[in-house]
Amino acid sequence: MKKATLLLALLLAITTAFSQGKKKDTKDKGEGKGKPTVEQRAQRSVDKLDKVVTLTGDQKTKIYDLALVRAKKHDELKGKSDDKAVKVDEFKAANKQYREAVKANLTPEQIKKLKDNKKEKGKKGKKEKPGDDELTGSDEAEDIISEN
């Protein structure tokens, strides 16, 4: 009887240790259902843009830095308890600044690809819901060229 109780206690301890370890690992890596880090959001923005226009290594680095600044600014704005209309205006200003800076780093051919991509999406009738991309509220390629 003592062996059975001891075995059951050991099994319970091992199970508990493994289940706690998994939760801790996913939280540290930013995986799972948690909010992505600013670095992950910035990298996702670069990856989306790269799929459309094929960025060079130098462009990826510069655009990542721009996206990181924008993601940090968005987090800062989310933390404020100001008027919602003021926040919206500040988000729009941050996004506009980001778009302009990204365009300055793209070649004319890449900008043309973005415009073509936007037209294709429009023809397909694919409309993204606001908030699909927590950084911009829209598709990255469409967001960058929307000011033209």
N, C-alpha and C positions, 0 to 999 in steps of 0.2 A: 504494500500500500504506500509506503514511504517513497519507493522508487517511482511509482506512478505519479504521485503528487510532485515530486522533484522534476520529473520529465515534463509534466504539464506546465510547471512554472518556468522551466527553461525554454520551452517552446513559445510560451507567451512573451517572454523577454526578447527572444530573437525576432519574433514577428513585429513587436512594437519598435524595436531598433531599426529594422529594415523599412518599415512604413514611415517613420520619422525622417530617415535619411533621404528618401525619395522626395518628400515634400521640400526639404531644405535645399536639395540640389536644384530642383526646378525653379525655386524662388531665386537662388543665387544667379542662375544663368539667364533669368528674365524670360523663361519659357512658361508655357502653360497659359492660364487664363489671365494672368497679371498684365498690367500695362507695360508696353514696350518702353525701353529706356530711350533717352533722347538720341543716343548713338545708333540704336537699332532703327529708330524712325528716320534718322538722317540717311542711314545706309539704304533703307528701303526706298527712299526718294531717289537716290542715285541709281539704284538698280532698275527702278521703273523707267527712268529717263534713258538709261543705257540700253534697255531693250528696244526703245523706239529709235534712238539716233546713233547708237554705237559710239560711246564716248572714248576719248583717248585716256591714258593713265593720268596725265596732267589735269585734264578736264575733270576726271572723277575726283581727284584730290581737291581741286578748287570748289567743285559743286558740293562735295561732302561737307567741306568747311562752311559753305553758305547754308546748307540745309541744317547743319548742327546749330548754327547761330539762330536760325529761324525756329527750330524745335525748342531751344532753350528759351527764346522769347515767348513762344506759345505757352510753355510751362509757367513762366513768370506771370503772364497775363491771366492764365487760368487760376492762379493763386490769389489774384486780386479780388476784392469784394466790391469793386466799383460798379457803376451803372452798367447794365448789360449792353446798352447801345454804344457806350464808350468803348467797352471791350471789343465789340464787333468792329468798330472803326479801327481800333489798334491792331486787331488781327488782320484786317484787310490791308492796312498800311504795311505790316510786316510781310505779308504775302506778296504785295506789289513790289516791295524792295527786293525780295528774293527773286521774283520772276525777272526783274530788270537785270539783276546781277548775273543770273543764269544765262540770259540771252546774250549778255556781253561776253560770255565765255564760249558761246557756240558759234560755229561757222554758219555762213548763209545756207549751205546745203543742209545742215542739221536743223536749222530753223524751218526750212522748207519741208523736211521730213515730219516735223512736229505738226505743221499746218495740214499736211496731207493725212496724217494720222487722225487729226481732229475731224477732218472732213469724212474719212472712212467711218469713224464712230458715229457721226451724225447720220450718214446714209443707212447704217445698220439699225438706227433707232435706239442705240444703246445709250441710255441716260443713267448716269450714276446718281445715287441718292446723296444728298448733302450729308456729310459726316462719314462717308465710306473711307476716306483717308483722313485720319485724325489731324493731320498737319494742315491740310488745305480745304477739306470738305469737298474735294473733287478729284478727278484723275490728274495725275502729275503733268502729263503732256498737255492736257487741255488747260490746266491752270497756268502753265508757263506762257502759253501763247495767247491767252484770253485778252491780253491788253492790246493786241494788234488790231 
